[in-house]
Amino acid sequence: MFEKLLSSFGVSNLKVDTKVKGDKFNIHGQLTGTIYIKGGSTEEVIDKIELTLIEKIENSDATSDFQILENEVERFEIKELIKIGEKENYKQSFTFKVNTNDLKHNPKKLVLKTHVYLVSSIDNYDEDEIKVVYR
């Protein structure tokens, strides 16, 4: 009972790690990888997984409170209920095409944010940088 209560407060320690295939991403290709999830101390139910590819841009506006702006380049969702048992390992592959029209510059790297939406607990996140190739 106590573990279920902790889980509802997000203390179940579910871990998320997203790995992109290869060490570089060709901006004119597809982004392919795997999301690895390790269950925590109780069973969790995932409502959906959202991958967001972001370009970080230095803000030249001296009056702004934000030094870095985020430009969302692409969003990909996996919409299915997934049960992750206690200490269970789960993996989900993904592939999606990136719309380069939404890039503001030619960044050397992009950020891939993984957002795991949990039904009865606090959501979990992962964030990774990806090197970009323009050939």
C-alpha positions as CSV (number, residue, x, y, z in Angstrom):
1,M,0.0,0.0,0.0
2,F,2.8,2.5,0.9
3,E,4.6,1.8,-2.4
4,K,1.4,2.6,-4.3
5,L,1.1,5.8,-2.4
6,L,4.7,6.7,-3.2
7,S,4.1,5.9,-6.8
8,S,1.2,8.3,-7.0
9,F,3.6,11.0,-5.9
10,G,6.1,10.0,-8.5
11,V,8.6,8.1,-6.3
12,S,8.5,4.8,-8.1
13,N,11.9,5.5,-9.9
14,L,10.8,4.6,-13.4
15,K,13.8,5.3,-15.6
16,V,13.8,6.4,-19.3
17,D,16.7,6.5,-21.6
18,T,16.5,7.2,-25.4
19,K,19.2,6.1,-27.7
20,V,19.4,7.4,-31.3
21,K,20.9,5.0,-33.9
22,G,24.4,6.0,-34.8
23,D,26.3,9.0,-33.3
24,K,25.2,11.5,-35.9
25,F,21.9,12.4,-37.6
26,N,21.7,13.2,-41.3
27,I,19.2,16.1,-41.4
28,H,17.8,14.8,-44.7
29,G,17.1,11.3,-43.4
30,Q,15.0,9.7,-40.8
31,L,15.6,9.8,-37.0
32,T,15.7,6.2,-35.7
33,G,16.3,4.9,-32.3
34,T,15.0,3.1,-29.2
35,I,13.4,4.2,-26.0
36,Y,14.5,2.1,-23.0
37,I,12.3,2.1,-19.9
38,K,13.1,0.3,-16.6
39,G,10.3,-0.2,-14.2
40,G,10.6,1.1,-10.6
41,S,9.3,-0.3,-7.4
42,T,5.6,-0.6,-8.6
43,E,3.8,-1.3,-11.8
44,E,3.2,1.8,-13.9
45,V,0.9,2.5,-16.9
46,I,2.2,4.7,-19.7
47,D,-0.5,6.7,-21.5
48,K,1.8,7.9,-24.3
49,I,5.4,8.7,-25.2
50,E,6.2,11.9,-26.9
51,L,9.5,12.6,-28.7
52,T,10.3,16.3,-29.5
53,L,13.2,17.4,-31.6
54,I,14.4,20.9,-30.6
55,E,16.8,23.5,-32.0
56,K,18.3,25.7,-29.4
57,I,18.9,29.3,-30.5
58,E,20.9,31.9,-28.7
59,N,18.7,34.9,-27.9
60,S,20.3,38.2,-29.0
61,D,17.6,40.3,-27.3
62,A,19.3,41.9,-24.3
63,T,16.0,42.8,-22.7
64,S,14.9,39.1,-22.5
65,D,15.1,36.9,-19.5
66,F,15.9,33.9,-21.7
67,Q,19.4,33.4,-23.1
68,I,18.4,30.4,-25.1
69,L,15.2,30.0,-27.1
70,E,13.8,26.6,-28.1
71,N,12.4,26.0,-31.6
72,E,10.4,22.8,-31.9
73,V,11.4,21.2,-35.2
74,E,9.4,18.0,-35.0
75,R,7.1,16.0,-32.7
76,F,6.4,12.3,-32.8
77,E,4.0,10.5,-30.5
78,I,3.5,6.8,-29.6
79,K,-0.1,6.6,-28.4
80,E,-0.8,3.3,-26.7
81,L,-1.3,2.1,-23.1
82,I,1.8,0.3,-22.0
83,K,2.1,-1.5,-18.6
84,I,5.6,-1.6,-17.1
85,G,5.9,-4.1,-14.3
86,E,8.0,-3.7,-11.2
87,K,11.7,-3.7,-12.2
88,E,10.6,-4.8,-15.8
89,N,12.7,-3.7,-18.8
90,Y,10.8,-2.4,-21.8
91,K,11.9,-1.0,-25.1
92,Q,10.1,0.8,-27.9
93,S,11.7,1.5,-31.3
94,F,10.9,4.6,-33.3
95,T,11.5,6.1,-36.7
96,F,10.3,9.4,-38.1
97,K,11.1,11.9,-40.8
98,V,12.2,15.3,-39.7
99,N,10.7,18.4,-41.4
100,T,13.8,20.6,-42.0
101,N,11.5,23.5,-43.1
102,D,11.1,24.4,-39.4
103,L,14.8,24.9,-38.7
104,K,15.7,28.5,-38.1
105,H,19.5,28.0,-38.6
106,N,21.8,25.2,-39.5
107,P,22.5,23.9,-36.0
108,K,25.5,21.6,-35.3
109,K,23.3,19.7,-32.8
110,L,19.7,19.2,-31.9
111,V,18.1,18.1,-28.7
112,L,15.7,15.1,-28.5
113,K,13.4,15.3,-25.5
114,T,11.5,12.1,-24.5
115,H,8.4,12.7,-22.4
116,V,6.7,9.6,-20.9
117,Y,3.2,10.3,-19.7
118,L,2.2,8.1,-16.7
119,V,-1.4,7.5,-15.9
120,S,-1.2,7.7,-12.1
121,S,2.2,9.2,-11.3
122,I,4.5,12.1,-12.2
123,D,5.7,12.0,-15.8
124,N,9.2,11.0,-16.6
125,Y,11.7,12.7,-19.1
126,D,14.9,12.1,-20.9
127,E,16.9,14.7,-22.9
128,D,19.8,14.0,-25.3
129,E,21.9,16.0,-27.8
130,I,22.2,14.7,-31.3
131,K,25.0,15.8,-33.7
132,V,23.7,16.9,-37.1
133,V,25.2,16.2,-40.5
134,Y,24.1,18.2,-43.6
135,R,25.1,16.0,-46.6
